[in-house]
Amino acid sequence: MKNKLFLNLAAILFLSSYSLLNAQTTSVEDFIPSSVNQAGKQYPQVNSEGKVRVQISAPDAKYVQLDIGAVKYDLTKDENGVWTGESAPQDEGFHYYQLNIDGASVPDPNSLYFYGASRWGSGIEIPAKDQDFYALKEVPHGQVREQIYFSETSKDMRRCFIYTPPGYDNDLTKRYPVLYLQHGGGEDETGWSNQGRVNLIMDNLIAEGKARPFIIVMDNGTWRMPRRDENAPRDTTQPQTWPPKNWADGFMNTLLNDIIPMVDKEYRTIANQEYRAMAGLSMGGMQTRVITLANPDVFSYVGMFSGGSISPKDIQNSPAFKEKVKLVFISYGGRELENPRRGPWGDPKENTKALQDAGMNTHFYVSPLTAHEWQSWRRGFYQFAPLLFND
């Protein structure tokens, strides 16, 4: 009798555990196609939990995985050779992903392609509760223009994208302030308009009367470690720093000597320091830090999204920065600050408060429940833009 009771109890516990596990792994079946799918494609899909489901026909493949958020998820093949699988819930906003087919990482042929992680790959949007601020709406729209130019600094042809606000071509006497806005490492000049939707954010802010119209210049600031001569002796007498000393000089020279003069010549800008800003995300934020500290006579507003901060020591070494810069804006994703990588600049929130205490106009913004990703930077820009060029 005792044995039977024990077996019944064990069966109940097993079934309860199985039901709980099954409830945890079963997805809510309200999947819909991603908003950044190629036309007519039903996959990838997203559900209300933020899970991503992908599907691809690969009859001869031995295994297929979904690679998203630095985690690989195995897909299952049906009798027709179609592989299907899904991820754990993802944070709100835009995410890069790839498919791994028999060990080869490839873009999903169903999604639109975006340049990130130093390659063209797939992307997906997890609907966000606050996505209205970057939604495509029936409001006056500006233009994102492709600008080709020759750089005397690098002796080659270059490309940037330039946002001009609604009505730019209507009044040919009106001039505009300019923001130079930089992408992150492994991305390029397409990032802020494609992934960041910065043009739609601006269109909506302008339509709501929350931001002054201004021009945005998005150029390619890609930087790579120079190749070292393996036969050359290493200099062990100098301390090793990261980023290396003078790492931003190449893009700084191109920006100051080529890009800004070209933009002031080709577009109706207000070509002076008071109406010129620079900002960037991650690597672009670090470039912004170096370039604006070295050139406070060129830029009046500074924004850094997940890209370090300005420290009290920085302004001690560049007293003109404190005198001339009207705004220092720093932002991060909340998940970044849970385990912060402070780097050589110290704590960004403490630095920003110290600058404020020293008399500077500073703002510190934290994007809730996002990490080092585009939703953090979209939200950061949304907070930053209304603060610019308000005399």
C-alpha positions in Angstrom: 0.0 0.0 0.0 2.8 2.4 0.9 4.6 1.5 -2.3 1.5 2.2 -4.3 1.0 5.6 -2.5 4.6 6.5 -3.1 4.3 5.7 -6.9 1.1 7.7 -7.2 2.7 10.7 -5.4 5.8 10.4 -7.6 3.6 10.3 -10.8 1.7 13.4 -9.6 5.0 15.3 -9.0 6.4 14.3 -12.3 3.2 15.3 -14.2 3.1 18.6 -12.3 6.8 19.3 -13.1 6.2 18.3 -16.8 3.2 20.6 -17.0 5.2 23.5 -15.5 8.1 23.0 -17.8 5.8 22.7 -20.8 4.0 25.9 -19.8 7.4 27.7 -19.6 8.5 26.5 -23.0 5.3 26.8 -24.9 4.9 30.0 -26.8 1.9 32.2 -27.1 0.5 31.6 -30.6 0.0 35.1 -31.6 3.0 35.4 -34.0 2.9 38.0 -36.7 5.4 38.8 -39.5 8.1 41.3 -38.6 7.7 44.8 -39.8 11.1 44.7 -41.5 10.5 41.5 -43.6 11.0 41.6 -47.3 7.7 42.2 -49.2 5.2 39.4 -48.9 7.4 37.2 -46.6 5.6 35.6 -43.6 8.8 34.9 -41.7 10.5 35.9 -39.4 7.6 36.4 -37.0 7.3 37.9 -33.5 4.8 37.2 -30.8 3.5 39.2 -27.8 6.2 37.7 -25.6 9.0 39.0 -27.8 10.0 35.6 -29.1 11.3 35.4 -32.7 10.2 32.5 -34.9 12.1 31.8 -38.2 11.6 29.4 -41.0 13.7 28.4 -44.0 13.7 25.6 -46.6 17.0 23.8 -46.6 16.3 20.1 -47.4 19.9 19.1 -47.6 21.1 20.8 -44.4 22.2 18.7 -41.5 21.4 21.4 -38.9 20.1 25.0 -38.8 20.2 27.5 -36.0 18.8 30.9 -35.3 21.6 33.2 -34.0 20.2 36.2 -32.1 21.3 38.0 -29.0 24.6 36.0 -28.9 22.6 32.8 -28.4 22.0 30.0 -31.0 18.7 28.2 -31.0 18.3 24.9 -32.8 15.6 24.6 -35.6 13.6 21.5 -36.3 13.2 20.1 -39.9 9.8 18.7 -41.1 9.2 16.1 -43.8 9.4 18.7 -46.5 12.9 19.9 -45.5 11.6 23.1 -43.9 13.3 24.2 -40.7 11.4 26.1 -38.0 12.4 27.3 -34.6 12.2 30.2 -32.2 14.2 32.2 -29.7 13.7 33.1 -26.1 12.0 36.5 -25.5 14.0 39.5 -26.7 14.1 43.1 -25.5 12.0 45.6 -27.3 13.4 47.2 -30.4 15.7 46.3 -33.3 18.0 43.3 -33.3 20.5 41.9 -35.7 20.3 38.1 -36.3 21.7 35.4 -38.6 20.9 31.9 -39.6 23.6 29.2 -39.0 23.3 26.5 -41.7 25.8 23.6 -41.2 28.2 26.0 -39.6 27.9 28.8 -42.1 26.4 32.1 -40.8 24.2 33.6 -43.5 21.5 36.3 -43.7 17.8 35.1 -43.6 16.5 35.5 -47.2 13.1 36.6 -45.7 14.3 39.7 -43.9 15.5 43.1 -45.1 19.3 43.5 -44.7 21.1 46.0 -42.4 24.7 46.7 -42.1 26.0 45.8 -38.6 28.7 43.6 -37.0 30.8 44.5 -40.1 28.6 42.7 -42.5 25.2 42.9 -44.2 22.8 40.8 -42.2 19.2 40.3 -41.1 17.3 42.4 -38.7 14.0 42.1 -36.8 11.8 44.5 -34.8 10.4 43.5 -31.5 7.4 45.9 -31.1 8.0 48.4 -28.3 5.4 50.0 -26.1 6.8 53.5 -27.0 7.4 52.8 -30.7 5.0 55.6 -31.7 7.9 58.2 -31.5 9.7 56.5 -34.5 6.6 55.3 -36.4 5.9 56.3 -40.0 3.0 58.8 -39.7 1.0 61.0 -42.0 3.1 64.2 -41.2 5.4 66.3 -43.3 8.5 64.4 -44.0 12.1 65.4 -44.6 14.5 63.7 -47.0 17.5 61.5 -46.5 19.9 62.4 -49.3 22.9 60.5 -50.5 25.9 62.8 -50.9 29.0 61.8 -52.8 32.2 63.8 -52.3 35.9 63.7 -52.7 38.1 63.8 -49.5 41.4 65.6 -49.8 42.4 64.1 -46.5 42.0 60.5 -47.5 42.4 61.0 -51.3 39.3 59.0 -52.1 35.6 59.2 -52.9 33.3 59.1 -49.9 29.6 59.0 -49.2 27.4 60.4 -46.4 23.7 60.6 -45.9 22.1 63.9 -45.0 18.7 64.5 -43.5 17.0 67.7 -44.5 13.9 68.6 -42.6 10.4 69.1 -44.0 10.1 72.2 -46.1 13.8 72.5 -46.8 13.3 73.0 -50.5 10.3 75.4 -50.1 12.1 78.5 -48.6 15.4 78.9 -50.3 16.4 81.8 -48.0 16.1 79.8 -44.8 19.3 78.3 -43.2 19.6 75.5 -40.6 21.7 74.3 -37.8 23.6 71.0 -38.3 24.1 67.9 -36.2 27.0 65.5 -37.2 25.7 62.1 -36.1 28.0 59.1 -36.0 27.3 55.3 -36.0 28.9 52.6 -33.9 31.7 50.1 -34.5 30.9 47.5 -37.2 28.2 49.8 -38.7 28.3 52.5 -41.3 26.6 55.7 -42.6 23.4 53.8 -43.2 22.8 52.9 -39.6 21.1 55.9 -38.1 18.4 56.1 -40.9 18.0 52.4 -41.5 18.2 50.9 -38.0 17.8 54.1 -36.0 14.9 55.7 -37.9 16.3 59.0 -37.0 14.6 60.8 -39.9 11.2 59.5 -38.7 12.0 60.6 -35.1 12.8 64.1 -36.4 9.8 64.3 -38.6 7.5 63.4 -35.7 9.3 65.7 -33.3 9.1 68.6 -35.7 5.4 67.9 -36.5 4.6 68.0 -32.7 6.6 71.2 -32.2 9.0 69.5 -29.9 12.2 70.1 -31.9 13.7 72.8 -34.0 14.3 71.7 -37.6 17.9 71.0 -38.3 20.1 69.2 -40.8 21.7 65.8 -39.8 24.9 64.6 -41.4 25.6 60.8 -41.1 29.1 59.8 -42.4 31.3 56.8 -42.2 33.7 57.0 -39.2 34.9 53.4 -39.4 38.2 52.9 -37.6 40.4 49.8 -37.4 43.5 49.0 -35.6 46.5 49.6 -37.9 48.4 46.6 -39.0 51.6 46.1 -37.0 54.9 45.0 -38.5 55.5 41.7 -36.9 59.2 42.2 -37.3 59.2 45.6 -35.6 60.1 45.5 -31.8 57.3 46.3 -29.4 57.6 49.5 -27.4 57.2 48.4 -23.8 58.3 51.7 -22.3 54.9 53.4 -23.0 51.7 52.5 -21.1 49.1 50.7 -23.3 45.8 52.6 -23.5 42.4 51.9 -25.0 41.5 53.3 -27.4 45.0 53.9 -28.6 46.3 57.4 -28.6 45.4 59.4 -31.7 42.9 56.6 -32.8 40.3 59.2 -33.8 42.6 61.5 -35.7 41.8 60.1 -39.2 38.1 60.7 -39.0 38.6 64.0 -37.1 40.7 65.4 -39.9 38.2 64.2 -42.5 35.3 65.7 -40.6 37.0 69.1 -40.0 38.8 69.5 -43.4 36.3 67.8 -45.8 32.9 67.0 -44.4 32.0 70.2 -42.6 33.3 72.5 -45.4 31.4 70.4 -48.0 28.2 70.5 -46.1 28.4 74.3 -45.5 29.1 74.8 -49.2 26.4 72.4 -50.6 23.6 73.0 -48.0 22.0 76.0 -46.4 23.6 75.8 -43.0 24.2 78.3 -40.3 27.9 77.9 -40.5 29.2 78.7 -37.1 29.9 77.0 -33.8 26.7 78.1 -32.0 24.6 76.1 -34.5 26.8 73.0 -34.9 26.5 69.8 -32.9 28.1 66.4 -32.8 26.8 63.2 -31.4 27.3 59.4 -31.8 26.6 56.0 -30.4 29.2 53.6 -28.9 32.3 54.1 -31.1 30.7 57.2 -32.6 30.2 58.5 -29.0 33.9 58.0 -28.2 34.8 59.8 -31.5 32.5 62.6 -30.4 34.2 62.8 -27.1 37.7 63.1 -28.6 36.8 65.4 -31.4 34.6 67.9 -29.4 37.1 68.1 -26.5 39.8 69.0 -29.1 37.6 71.4 -31.0 35.3 73.4 -28.7 35.4 76.3 -31.2 33.7 74.0 -33.8 30.8 72.4 -31.8 28.4 73.8 -29.4 26.3 70.7 -28.4 27.6 67.3 -27.6 25.8 64.0 -27.3 27.1 60.5 -26.5 24.9 57.4 -26.5 26.5 54.4 -24.8 29.9 55.8 -25.7 31.7 57.0 -22.6 31.3 60.4 -21.0 33.1 63.7 -20.4 35.0 63.8 -17.0 36.0 66.7 -14.8 39.6 66.0 -15.8 38.6 66.3 -19.5 37.3 69.9 -19.0 40.3 70.8 -16.8 42.5 69.8 -19.8 40.2 71.7 -22.2 38.9 74.8 -20.3 37.5 76.2 -23.6 35.1 73.2 -23.7 33.4 74.4 -20.5 33.2 77.9 -21.7 31.9 77.3 -25.2 29.8 74.1 -25.2 26.2 74.7 -24.4 25.1 71.1 -23.7 26.6 67.7 -22.8 24.1 64.9 -23.2 24.9 61.3 -22.0 22.7 58.3 -22.3 22.8 54.6 -21.8 20.6 51.5 -21.8 19.5 50.5 -18.4 20.9 47.0 -18.8 24.3 48.5 -19.6 24.4 50.2 -16.2 23.7 46.9 -14.4 27.2 45.7 -15.1 28.9 48.9 -16.3 32.2 48.8 -18.3 33.5 52.1 -17.1 36.7 52.2 -19.2 39.2 55.0 -18.8 36.5 57.7 -18.4 35.0 56.6 -15.1 31.4 56.4 -14.1 29.3 58.2 -16.7 26.5 59.3 -14.3 29.0 60.6 -11.7 31.0 62.4 -14.4 27.8 64.1 -15.8 26.7 65.2 -12.4 30.2 66.6 -11.7 30.1 68.7 -14.8 26.6 69.9 -13.8 28.0 70.9 -10.4 30.8 72.7 -12.2 28.2 74.9 -14.0 27.7 73.1 -17.3 24.3 72.3 -18.8 24.2 68.5 -18.7 21.6 65.8 -19.2 21.8 62.1 -18.3 19.2 59.7 -19.7 18.7 55.9 -19.1 16.6 53.8 -21.5 14.6 51.4 -19.5 15.2 47.6 -20.0 17.5 47.9 -23.0 21.1 47.1 -23.5 23.8 48.2 -26.0 21.4 48.3 -28.9 19.4 50.5 -31.2 16.3 50.9 -28.9 18.6 52.6 -26.4 20.0 54.9 -29.0 16.7 55.7 -30.6 15.4 56.7 -27.2 18.5 58.6 -26.4 18.3 60.6 -29.6 14.6 61.3 -29.0 15.5 62.9 -25.7 18.6 64.7 -27.1 17.1 66.3 -30.2 14.6 68.7 -28.5 17.5 70.2 -26.5 19.4 71.3 -29.5 19.7 74.9 -30.9 17.2 76.4 -28.5 18.4 80.0 -28.1 
